[in-house]
Amino acid sequence: MAAESNAVHGGGRRHVLLFPLPYQGHINPMFRLAGLLHARGFAVTVFHTHFNAPDPARHPQYRFVPVPDGTSGPAPVAIEDVVAQILALTGACESEFRDRLAAVLEEYSRDAVACLIADAHLLPIFEVAAKLAVPTLALRTGSAACCACFLAYPMLFEKGYLPVKESRRDMPVSELPPYRVRDLVVLSGDERGGVRELLARAVTAVKLSSGLILNTFDALERRELDGLRRDLAVPVFDIGPLHKFSPAGDSSLLRQDRSCLEWLDARAPASALYVSFGRLACMSPDDLVETAWGIAGSGVPFLWVVRPGMVRGSARQELPEGFEAATRGRGMVVAWAPQEEVLRHRAVGGFWTHNGWNSTTESVCEGVPMLCRPYFGDQMGNARYVEHVWRVGVEVGGELERGAVEAAIRLLMTGEDGAEMRARAGELKKAAEECTGKGGSSCLAIDKLVTHMMSLQH
Ligand code: UDX
């Protein structure tokens, strides 16, 4: 390793300060980044909100600094409420963060602190750091294509793509291929409000920072990365897929049920479908019923994550009566799984996913083809890339209906189309391994990132 690409400098470890957005899909990549930078010699300090706080006992090698965020009551369920919560809690922790950052700077001595890396959704945190002359880097946990969509938001309104009109949902967005209007980051009918504000703040945060870190890699998004490098004045570090450099299991907010790995051990290679819709997506009670009977009718072995709160308006996640008997010996349902290990398991032959960016990259890296059922935010765009660019999956669109679900599962798991997708996914897995291997693009980007961090001036 080159001398300048580790963080032991002038006799002491340099500190890196981190501040994740407190949701699973954002916490995981930040902790993976923490692991990577710690391995490069940085001392890691994690600032975090009280909401969804990490457990310091699981990371004794890091220091944790809680920042009061003014939240109270249960976590929001509807995605509109999540957007409102992000805007509220980032505002609420601003002054609390200022005090704590100032105290940490005094304690460590300014020169020992390389920089602060914060989630790009935390604009007030970037502003506080700028006022205290601490250099910042922005972590965007989505794809490069999604980041380009954020940058293009004003143009999308100017040119009339947004707000979305029902009649134009299938219209291609010629400035952002392969997106169609329906693939853009919008919430149903709400694109003038909180979402627009959230995206504008993320763009400002990136522009305020000294660099952008993306959990993606060259073989997956070369064209999109080139576009960002052209459009942004700050350096862009494509250091993904981060989970290949450092696992995030310890940052799981829910207890992972590891018994499903044993269950998978008893299954034939590539025979089982893994079904999970991530941490935030919610389905209607009717969709749960159609999903269940579609899975049952397919005859395919399955591991299904039915997480607490996954069904809208229902405290209990009840599967339909008779489902267990109909699938006995062929399926397993858990509340939360060790997903990285599940996708790596040889028995898993397909992933029915909501296409959160972490789930998408975790699947791509294990050569697992996907059934795509995106719910909100960047998930539609991710599904578009899976189906039309990388061609390693197929979307389950429209209203969920058990017959269509059954057919989609069979197509992926036992059909010829599915076999072709699996073969392409295998190629993509190899390409990912090249990027993360010695001398690969992501390794070189990590070296550049560390060198950049060591060169930042207060
Ligand atoms: C959210 C948005 O949905 C996503 O589009 C955005 O890119 C990040 O924030 P989330 O819904 O949580 O993320 O999905 P995803 O990005 O896929 O992240 C979920 C994480 O939880 C993954 O790292 C996955 O490995 C983990 N997970 C999921 C588990 O550990 N166990 C499970 O059972 C399911």
Residues whose N, C-alpha, C, O or C-beta is under 5 A from the ligand:
A	BS01	UDX	Q24 G25 H26 N28 T141 G142 S276 F277 G278 R279 L280 A281 V305 W336 A337 P338 Q339 E340 N355 G356 W357 N358 S359 D378 Q379
